């Protein structure tokens, strides 16, 4: 199935998906949603619902566009496992009217709102003082749609180009504070982490809406940490941002070079690194920022550390001089950025 890029038709409109979650009941007649009857989403047969009747539960998924593409794919995969069908996107671009009006009209057709918020506020349409993502959220709340809110964890490393600056950053921070006050917010890190949260939360929310979910959802098979690390070693750009659990002995901990920090979007002057062989047998540069940096510095050399870390890849410019002529060279950097220290064991005497 082809999923056209809505941003090509409406550059001011944030990305959204409309999923119609089809409901199946082999033994019941499904009545309209206002009747108060219980609908059934049957996931027991072949791990997917076989729809014989098609009342739907349209789900509006909203996020900014350019920075959240990998996350959107995982959300789509998760909802597809709920026998969800993407609809409306091809027809949306040909409808008359302003992009803002049409986006909000689509929100009005849905029964569940899912908001995914990263580090960008998004573009603000002409004549408005809020971004399209913000306007979609406001419309969902005005309609009192059940809402699931997901916010990217601040500690998760992301490219600098995906971080809002200036007035947009202030508006984004204010919006996130509002979301945290009004909703039970779920914080996510990697695309796979968001997918797992969606697969857990959406069936529960459908149940609260009177949609009974039966059977077991089958999650996409997750690669083991060893598989992720092996693939990251070969294709670091493709496997950057994955969370893994590692064990390694503390070696010589030093301040991270500015070029490394620039490439991996770490804070220069507040980041340390050490070169270590981890429990998979591979060697990587291990990085820690701020509080984690202080913990790594305080550990005796040879101590064994168990930690959660994110795979990281980036490119930075390096200024060099050859034959008395300065020139720049682009070089890639890879590493594992610790997000949480799970345990430590002192070196044996």
C-alpha positions as CSV (number, residue, x, y, z in Angstrom):
1,X,0.0,0.0,0.0
2,X,1.3,3.4,-0.9
3,X,1.3,6.1,1.7
4,X,1.8,9.5,0.1
5,X,3.6,12.2,1.9
6,X,1.0,14.7,3.0
7,X,3.6,17.4,3.5
8,X,4.1,17.6,-0.2
9,X,0.5,18.8,-0.6
10,X,0.3,20.9,2.6
11,X,3.7,22.2,3.7
12,X,2.2,23.9,6.7
13,X,0.3,20.9,7.9
14,X,1.9,18.6,10.5
15,X,2.0,14.9,9.7
16,X,-0.9,12.8,10.8
17,X,-2.2,9.4,10.2
18,X,-5.8,8.4,10.4
19,X,-6.2,4.8,11.3
20,X,-9.7,3.1,11.1
21,X,-9.5,0.3,13.6
22,X,-11.9,-2.2,12.2
23,X,-14.0,-4.1,14.8
24,X,-15.0,-7.8,14.3
25,X,-17.5,-9.9,16.2
26,X,-18.4,-13.3,14.8
27,X,-21.4,-13.7,17.2
28,X,-22.8,-10.2,17.7
29,X,-24.5,-7.6,15.7
30,X,-22.6,-4.4,16.1
31,X,-24.8,-1.4,16.7
32,X,-23.8,2.3,16.3
33,X,-21.3,3.8,18.7
34,X,-23.9,6.0,20.4
35,X,-25.9,3.0,21.5
36,X,-23.5,2.1,24.3
37,X,-23.1,-1.5,23.2
38,X,-19.7,-3.2,23.5
39,X,-17.8,-3.6,20.3
40,X,-15.2,-6.4,19.9
41,X,-11.8,-6.3,18.3
42,X,-11.0,-9.9,17.8
43,X,-7.2,-10.5,17.6
44,X,-7.3,-14.2,18.4
45,X,-7.7,-15.6,14.9
46,X,-4.3,-15.8,13.0
47,X,-3.1,-12.9,15.3
48,X,-5.1,-10.5,13.2
49,X,-8.8,-9.6,13.1
50,X,-10.8,-10.9,10.1
51,X,-13.5,-8.3,9.7
52,X,-16.9,-9.5,8.7
53,X,-18.5,-6.2,9.8
54,X,-16.8,-2.9,9.6
55,X,-17.7,-0.3,12.1
56,X,-14.5,1.7,12.7
57,X,-12.6,3.5,15.4
58,X,-10.7,6.2,13.6
59,X,-7.5,7.1,15.4
60,X,-5.8,10.5,14.7
61,X,-2.0,10.3,15.1
62,X,-0.4,13.7,15.1
63,X,3.3,14.7,15.1
64,X,5.7,17.1,13.4
65,X,7.0,15.8,10.1
66,X,10.7,15.8,9.3
67,X,12.0,14.9,12.7
68,X,9.7,12.0,13.5
69,X,9.7,9.8,10.4
70,X,11.3,6.7,12.0
71,X,8.9,7.0,14.9
72,X,5.8,7.4,12.6
73,X,6.7,4.2,10.8
74,X,6.8,2.3,14.1
75,X,3.4,3.8,15.2
76,X,1.9,2.7,11.9
77,X,3.3,-0.8,12.4
78,X,1.8,-1.0,15.9
79,X,-1.6,0.2,14.8
80,X,-1.6,-2.1,11.8
81,X,-1.4,-5.0,14.2
82,X,-4.7,-3.8,15.6
83,X,-6.2,-4.4,12.1
84,X,-5.8,-0.7,11.5
85,X,-6.1,0.6,7.9
86,X,-4.7,4.0,6.8
87,X,-7.4,5.9,5.1
88,X,-8.1,9.4,3.8
89,X,-4.5,10.5,3.0
90,X,-4.7,10.3,-0.8
91,X,-8.1,12.1,-0.9
92,X,-7.0,14.7,1.6
93,X,-4.8,16.7,-0.7
94,X,-7.6,17.3,-3.3
95,X,-10.2,18.7,-0.9
96,X,-11.0,22.4,-1.2
97,X,-10.4,24.8,1.7
98,X,-7.4,25.8,3.8
99,X,-5.0,23.2,5.2
100,X,-5.8,24.2,8.8
101,X,-9.5,23.9,8.3
102,X,-9.1,20.5,6.6
103,X,-6.7,19.1,9.2
104,X,-9.1,20.1,12.0
105,X,-12.1,18.6,10.1
106,X,-10.2,15.3,10.0
107,X,-9.7,15.4,13.7
108,X,-13.4,15.8,14.1
109,X,-14.0,12.5,12.3
110,X,-11.9,10.6,14.7
111,X,-12.6,8.9,18.1
112,X,-9.1,8.7,19.5
113,X,-6.2,11.2,19.5
114,X,-2.6,10.1,19.8
115,X,-0.1,13.0,20.1
116,X,3.6,12.3,19.6
117,X,5.8,15.2,20.6
118,X,9.6,15.4,19.9
119,X,11.9,18.4,20.1
120,X,10.3,20.5,17.4
121,X,7.3,22.8,17.8
122,X,6.5,22.7,14.1
123,X,5.5,25.4,11.6
124,X,2.9,28.0,12.5
125,X,0.3,28.6,9.7
126,X,-0.3,32.2,8.5
127,X,-2.8,34.0,10.7
128,X,-2.2,31.7,13.7
129,X,0.0,31.9,16.7
130,X,0.2,28.1,17.3
131,X,1.8,25.3,15.3
132,X,-0.4,22.9,13.4
133,X,0.4,20.1,15.9
134,X,-0.7,22.4,18.7
135,X,-3.9,23.3,16.9
136,X,-4.7,19.6,16.3
137,X,-4.2,18.9,20.0
138,X,-6.5,21.8,20.9
139,X,-9.2,20.6,18.5
140,X,-9.1,17.1,20.0
141,X,-9.4,18.5,23.5
142,X,-12.3,20.7,22.5
143,X,-14.0,17.6,21.1
144,X,-13.1,15.8,24.4
145,X,-11.5,12.9,22.4
146,X,-9.7,10.3,24.6
147,X,-6.1,11.3,24.2
148,X,-2.8,9.4,24.5
149,X,0.2,11.6,24.9
150,X,3.8,10.6,24.2
151,X,6.8,12.9,24.7
152,X,10.4,12.2,23.6
153,X,12.6,11.8,26.7
154,X,15.0,14.8,27.0
155,X,17.9,12.5,27.8
156,X,17.6,10.7,24.5
157,X,20.3,11.9,22.0
158,X,18.9,13.3,18.7
159,X,20.5,15.3,15.8
160,X,20.8,19.0,16.5
161,X,18.8,19.8,13.4
162,X,15.8,18.1,15.0
163,X,15.9,20.4,18.1
164,X,13.8,23.6,18.0
165,X,15.4,26.9,19.0
166,X,14.2,30.4,19.6
167,X,10.6,31.3,20.2
168,X,9.4,27.9,18.9
169,X,11.4,26.2,21.7
170,X,9.7,28.3,24.3
171,X,6.3,27.5,22.9
172,X,7.1,23.8,22.8
173,X,8.3,23.8,26.4
174,X,5.0,25.6,27.5
175,X,3.0,23.0,25.5
176,X,4.8,20.1,27.1
177,X,4.3,21.5,30.6
178,X,0.5,21.8,29.8
179,X,0.5,18.3,28.5
180,X,2.1,17.0,31.7
181,X,-0.3,18.8,33.9
182,X,-3.4,17.7,32.0
183,X,-2.5,14.1,31.0
184,X,-0.7,11.0,32.1
185,X,2.2,11.4,29.8
186,X,4.4,8.5,28.5
187,X,8.0,9.3,27.8
188,X,9.7,7.4,25.0
189,X,13.2,7.1,23.6
190,X,13.7,5.0,20.5
191,X,11.2,4.3,17.7
192,X,10.9,0.7,19.0
193,X,10.2,2.0,22.5
194,X,7.4,4.2,21.2
195,X,6.0,1.2,19.2
196,X,5.9,-0.9,22.4
197,X,4.1,1.8,24.3
198,X,1.5,2.3,21.6
199,X,0.8,-1.4,21.4
200,X,0.3,-1.5,25.2
201,X,-1.8,1.7,25.5
202,X,-4.1,1.7,22.6
203,X,-5.9,-1.6,23.3
204,X,-6.4,-0.5,26.9
205,X,-7.8,2.8,25.7
206,X,-10.1,1.0,23.3
207,X,-11.3,-1.0,26.2
208,X,-12.2,2.1,28.1
209,X,-14.1,3.3,25.1
210,X,-16.3,0.1,25.0
211,X,-14.2,-1.8,22.5
212,X,-13.4,-5.2,23.9
213,X,-10.0,-6.5,22.9
214,X,-9.7,-10.3,22.9
215,X,-6.7,-12.5,22.2
216,X,-3.0,-11.6,22.4
217,X,-1.3,-8.9,20.4
218,X,1.8,-10.2,18.7
219,X,4.6,-7.7,18.9
220,X,7.1,-7.3,16.1
221,X,10.1,-9.5,17.0
222,X,12.7,-7.4,18.7
223,X,16.3,-7.9,17.9
224,X,18.6,-9.0,20.8
225,X,21.1,-6.5,22.1
226,X,23.9,-8.6,20.5
227,X,22.2,-8.5,17.1
228,X,21.7,-4.7,17.4
229,X,25.3,-4.1,18.3
230,X,26.6,-6.3,15.5
231,X,24.5,-4.5,12.9
232,X,25.4,-1.1,14.5
233,X,29.1,-1.9,14.0
234,X,28.5,-2.5,10.3
235,X,25.7,0.0,9.5
236,X,26.0,2.6,12.3
237,X,23.8,5.2,10.7
238,X,20.9,2.8,10.2
239,X,21.1,1.4,13.7
240,X,21.8,4.6,15.6
241,X,19.4,5.5,18.4
242,X,18.8,1.9,19.6
243,X,18.8,1.1,23.3
244,X,21.0,-1.8,24.5
245,X,22.1,-3.1,27.9
246,X,25.9,-3.5,28.2
247,X,28.5,-4.5,30.7
248,X,32.1,-3.2,30.6
249,X,35.1,-2.6,32.8
250,X,36.0,1.0,33.6
251,X,39.3,2.0,31.9
252,X,40.9,5.3,31.5
253,X,38.1,7.9,31.7
254,X,38.9,11.2,30.0
255,X,37.1,14.3,28.7
256,X,35.5,13.7,25.3
257,X,37.0,15.6,22.4
258,X,35.0,18.5,21.0
259,X,34.8,16.9,17.6
260,X,33.3,13.7,19.1
261,X,30.7,15.7,21.1
262,X,29.8,17.7,18.0
263,X,29.3,14.5,15.9
264,X,27.3,12.7,18.6
265,X,25.3,15.8,19.8
266,X,26.8,15.6,23.3
267,X,27.7,18.5,25.6
268,X,31.3,19.5,25.2
269,X,32.9,20.1,28.6
270,X,30.3,18.0,30.4
271,X,31.0,14.6,28.7
272,X,33.6,11.9,29.4
273,X,34.5,8.8,27.5
274,X,36.5,5.6,27.8
275,X,37.4,2.9,25.3
276,X,36.1,-0.5,26.5
277,X,35.5,-4.0,25.5
278,X,31.8,-4.8,26.3
279,X,30.3,-8.1,27.2
280,X,29.5,-8.9,23.5
281,X,33.2,-9.0,22.8
282,X,33.1,-5.8,20.8
283,X,35.0,-2.6,21.6
284,X,33.3,0.8,21.6
285,X,33.9,4.3,22.9
286,X,31.5,4.7,25.9
287,X,30.2,8.2,26.6
288,X,28.5,9.7,29.7
289,X,27.1,13.2,30.2
290,X,26.8,15.3,33.3
291,X,25.6,13.2,36.3
292,X,26.6,10.0,34.5
293,X,30.0,11.5,33.7
294,X,30.6,12.2,37.4
295,X,29.6,8.7,38.3
296,X,32.0,7.2,35.7
297,X,34.9,9.4,37.0
298,X,34.3,8.3,40.6
299,X,34.5,4.6,39.8
300,X,37.8,2.8,40.5
301,X,39.6,1.6,37.4
302,X,38.6,-2.0,36.6
303,X,35.2,-1.8,38.1
304,X,32.5,-3.6,36.1
305,X,29.5,-1.4,35.0
306,X,26.2,-2.6,33.8
307,X,24.3,0.1,32.0
308,X,21.6,1.0,29.5
309,X,23.0,2.9,26.5
310,X,21.9,4.3,23.2
311,X,23.9,3.6,20.0
312,X,25.0,6.9,18.5
313,X,26.4,7.9,15.1
314,X,27.3,11.3,13.7
315,X,29.5,13.3,11.4
316,X,31.7,16.2,12.3
317,X,34.2,18.5,10.6
318,X,37.8,18.3,11.6
319,X,40.2,21.1,10.9
320,X,43.7,19.9,9.8
321,X,46.9,21.4,8.3
322,X,49.0,19.8,5.6
323,X,51.9,21.4,3.8
324,X,51.1,24.5,5.8
325,X,47.6,24.7,4.2
326,X,44.5,24.4,6.4
327,X,41.7,22.1,5.3
328,X,38.6,20.5,6.7
329,X,37.8,16.8,6.7
330,X,34.5,15.2,7.5
331,X,34.7,12.2,9.7
332,X,32.1,9.9,11.3
333,X,32.0,8.9,14.9
334,X,30.2,6.1,16.7
335,X,29.8,5.2,20.3
336,X,27.5,4.1,23.1
337,X,25.9,6.9,25.2
338,X,25.0,5.7,28.7
339,X,21.5,6.8,29.7
340,X,21.3,4.8,33.0
341,X,23.8,3.0,35.2
342,X,22.1,-0.2,36.5
343,X,24.8,-1.6,38.7
344,X,28.5,-1.5,39.5
345,X,30.9,-4.1,40.9
346,X,34.3,-3.0,42.3
347,X,37.4,-4.5,41.0
348,X,38.6,-7.7,42.7
349,X,41.5,-7.2,45.1
